[in-house]
Amino acid sequence: MTKADIVNEIAKSTGIDKADVLKTVECFMDIVKDSLAHDKNVYLRGFGSFIVKTRSQKTARNISKNTTIIIPEHKIPAFKPAKVFMEEVK
């Protein structure tokens, strides 16, 4: 399902104009991205959590040059679904 599909479904079920729904969905995504960029997790009860995970430093190999490189510690965004959400998907 794409963002356009989500906008269409919300507009159809609520009767709100598609342009307004699109603006709302994009604003929601911007707020989530901005929160995660500032190390603030986003919790949506009954749906899940958008969290920032820290990956530790590790050693990797560049196969083409046959050298070892060090990948520094870095942060990645992650999604952890709520138990209710997981049960529905199963």
C-alpha positions as CSV (number, residue, x, y, z in Angstrom):
1,M,0.0,0.0,0.0
2,T,1.4,3.4,-1.0
3,K,0.9,6.8,0.6
4,A,-1.6,7.6,-2.1
5,D,-3.6,4.5,-1.3
6,I,-3.6,5.4,2.4
7,V,-4.8,8.9,1.6
8,N,-7.6,7.6,-0.7
9,E,-8.8,5.1,2.0
10,I,-8.8,7.8,4.7
11,A,-10.6,10.2,2.4
12,K,-13.2,7.6,1.5
13,S,-13.9,6.5,5.0
14,T,-14.0,9.9,6.6
15,G,-15.4,12.1,3.8
16,I,-12.6,14.6,4.2
17,D,-11.1,16.1,1.1
18,K,-8.0,14.2,-0.3
19,A,-5.8,17.3,-0.3
20,D,-6.5,17.8,3.4
21,V,-5.8,14.2,4.2
22,L,-2.6,14.3,2.2
23,K,-1.4,17.3,4.1
24,T,-2.3,15.6,7.4
25,V,-0.5,12.4,6.5
26,E,2.6,14.3,5.3
27,C,2.6,16.4,8.5
28,F,2.4,13.2,10.6
29,M,5.4,11.7,8.8
30,D,7.4,15.0,9.1
31,I,6.7,15.0,12.9
32,V,7.8,11.4,13.3
33,K,11.0,12.0,11.3
34,D,11.8,15.2,13.2
35,S,11.2,13.5,16.5
36,L,13.4,10.5,15.7
37,A,16.1,12.9,14.3
38,H,16.2,14.5,17.8
39,D,16.3,11.1,19.6
40,K,12.7,11.3,20.7
41,N,10.7,8.1,20.4
42,V,7.1,8.2,19.1
43,Y,4.6,5.9,20.9
44,L,1.2,5.2,19.3
45,R,-0.9,3.1,21.8
46,G,-2.4,0.0,20.1
47,F,-0.3,0.5,17.0
48,G,3.4,0.5,17.9
49,S,6.5,2.6,18.6
50,F,8.9,4.4,16.3
51,I,12.2,4.2,18.1
52,V,15.8,5.1,17.6
53,K,18.2,2.1,18.0
54,T,21.9,2.4,18.4
55,R,24.1,0.0,16.4
56,S,27.4,-0.7,18.0
57,Q,30.8,-0.4,16.2
58,K,31.8,-3.4,14.2
59,T,34.5,-4.6,11.8
60,A,33.6,-5.4,8.2
61,R,35.5,-6.5,5.1
62,N,35.8,-4.8,1.7
63,I,35.9,-8.0,-0.4
64,S,37.0,-6.3,-3.6
65,K,40.1,-4.6,-2.0
66,N,40.6,-7.4,0.6
67,T,40.8,-4.8,3.4
68,T,39.2,-4.5,6.8
69,I,37.1,-1.4,7.6
70,I,35.5,-0.3,10.9
71,I,31.9,0.8,10.8
72,P,31.4,3.3,13.6
73,E,28.5,3.2,16.1
74,H,25.4,4.8,14.5
75,K,21.7,5.2,15.1
76,I,18.9,3.8,13.0
77,P,15.2,4.3,13.0
78,A,13.1,1.2,13.9
79,F,9.4,0.3,14.4
80,K,8.2,-2.0,17.1
81,P,4.6,-3.1,16.7
82,A,2.3,-3.2,19.7
83,K,1.1,-6.6,21.0
84,V,-2.5,-5.9,19.8
85,F,-1.2,-5.1,16.3
86,M,1.0,-8.2,16.2
87,E,-2.0,-10.4,17.2
88,E,-4.1,-9.0,14.4
89,V,-1.4,-9.7,11.8
90,K,-0.9,-13.3,12.9
